[in-house]
Amino acid sequence: MSAPQLPDGYATLLGDLKQQIRSAQIRAALSVNRELIHLYWRIGQVLVERQKNARWGAKVLDQLSADLRQEFPDMKGFSTTNLKYMRSFAAAYPDLQIGQQSVDQLPWGHLVSLLNTVKDPAQREWYARATIQHGWSRNVLIHQIESRLIERQGKASTNFDRALPAPQSELAQQLLKDPYNFDFLSLHDEAVERDLEKGLLAHLRDFMLELGVGFAFLGSQVHLEVAGQDYYLDLLFYHVKLRCYVVIDLKMRTFKPEYVGKMNFYLNVVDDQMRHEQDAPTIGLILCKTQDSVTAEYALRGVDKPLGIASYQLAESLPADLKGQLPSIQELEAELATLQPEGDA
């Protein structure tokens, strides 16, 4: 049976309807989630008041949990532990305005993670907004909290306020961190830049997560040719929100002012050879083992290309609290000698 002859514009109509259906599904899911969050908050309010006035103990919560689960067997979320989370939620947000705060847009599991790990209300709101903006999963949210993202975001030394127009300079500044957390890497003390680059590429997914939303990886050791000479960019990205190339130069040493001159050269070449008319100016990021903000400020002064300098943290081979507590080879050999049976050669 042959396919029916479809009128002109059918494909466009179908695409529009699909988009409307998907949007309605998303709105419905958000509405259901908001109602659930509101229900949990109201239950939590009651528990807060009862605990305050009637001194309800753990046994009462256990009984309440059992009765609610018996009455509503198809509903999950009435465990004793979850009732305690509802109580904590209501205590943390006594004046919650549903639909006007970020937390009621989060899944309950995200909210519980925030309540467990972030005690400061302002920081909790910051992480809630970031989760909504970037679509973080619960595991990603926990990782960002544990890596203290709020303390690192926007802290890199840059000249963006002078080298970029106001809207873009503010966004670019917030995208860069200091320090970057590369705890998924463990490099020996004699490692060089190439080892760091290989490690980051081997853990590209973790590296991209640490860089943040919007970075698209284009390549490593990207070749440039200038006046017959060959040059290579350590890492090249494109940022879809800033609409610009981002060049990253890796250093396994403390920041030195001469690194800025090299990066400025790279940015000039990329702007000349790769940048399209619609692209914003290319941004450079120098990642060093350590950097001093005063030295960085002097090095950036007078440079008209947008450039940032930040440090990074690597995973230690052993946690600091274990170093010095493990036996040496000599101690192990001595201990084994005492365990060797008599008569053995």
VENCORVEN-V947242 format. One record per residue. N is the residue number from 1. BURIAL is b if it has 24 or more other ideal C-beta (glycine too) atoms within 12 Angstrom, else e. Layout:
BEGIN
n = {N;N}
burial = {BURIAL;BURIAL}
END
This chain:
BEGIN
n = {1;2;3;4;5;6;7;8;9;10;11;12;13;14;15;16;17;18;19;20;21;22;23;24;25;26;27;28;29;30;31;32;33;34;35;36;37;38;39;40;41;42;43;44;45;46;47;48;49;50;51;52;53;54;55;56;57;58;59;60;61;62;63;64;65;66;67;68;69;70;71;72;73;74;75;76;77;78;79;80;81;82;83;84;85;86;87;88;89;90;91;92;93;94;95;96;97;98;99;100;101;102;103;104;105;106;107;108;109;110;111;112;113;114;115;116;117;118;119;120;121;122;123;124;125;126;127;128;129;130;131;132;133;134;135;136;137;138;139;140;141;142;143;144;145;146;147;148;149;150;151;152;153;154;155;156;157;158;159;160;161;162;163;164;165;166;167;168;169;170;171;172;173;174;175;176;177;178;179;180;181;182;183;184;185;186;187;188;189;190;191;192;193;194;195;196;197;198;199;200;201;202;203;204;205;206;207;208;209;210;211;212;213;214;215;216;217;218;219;220;221;222;223;224;225;226;227;228;229;230;231;232;233;234;235;236;237;238;239;240;241;242;243;244;245;246;247;248;249;250;251;252;253;254;255;256;257;258;259;260;261;262;263;264;265;266;267;268;269;270;271;272;273;274;275;276;277;278;279;280;281;282;283;284;285;286;287;288;289;290;291;292;293;294;295;296;297;298;299;300;301;302;303;304;305;306;307;308;309;310;311;312;313;314;315;316;317;318;319;320;321;322;323;324;325;326;327;328;329;330;331;332;333;334;335;336;337;338;339;340;341;342;343;344;345}
burial = {e;e;e;e;e;e;e;e;e;e;e;e;e;e;e;e;e;e;e;e;e;e;e;e;e;e;e;e;e;e;e;e;b;b;e;b;b;b;b;b;b;e;b;b;b;e;b;b;e;e;b;e;e;e;e;e;e;e;e;e;b;e;e;b;b;e;e;b;e;e;e;e;e;e;e;e;b;b;e;b;e;b;b;b;b;b;b;b;b;b;e;b;b;e;e;b;e;e;e;e;b;b;b;b;b;b;b;b;b;b;b;b;b;b;b;e;e;b;e;e;e;e;e;b;b;b;b;b;e;b;b;e;e;e;e;b;e;e;e;b;b;e;e;b;b;e;b;e;b;b;e;b;b;b;b;b;b;b;b;b;e;e;b;b;e;e;e;b;b;e;b;b;b;b;b;b;b;b;b;b;b;b;b;b;b;e;b;e;e;e;e;e;b;e;e;b;b;e;b;b;e;e;e;e;e;e;b;e;b;b;b;b;e;b;b;e;e;e;e;b;e;b;e;b;e;e;e;e;e;e;e;b;b;b;b;b;b;b;b;e;e;b;e;b;b;b;b;b;b;b;b;b;e;e;b;e;b;e;b;b;e;b;b;b;b;b;b;b;b;b;b;e;e;b;b;e;e;e;e;b;b;b;b;b;b;b;b;b;b;e;b;e;e;e;e;b;e;e;b;b;e;e;b;e;b;b;b;b;b;b;b;b;b;b;e;e;e;e;e;e;e;e;e;e;e;e;e;e;e;e;e;e;e;e;e;e;e;e;e;e;e;e;e;e;e}
END
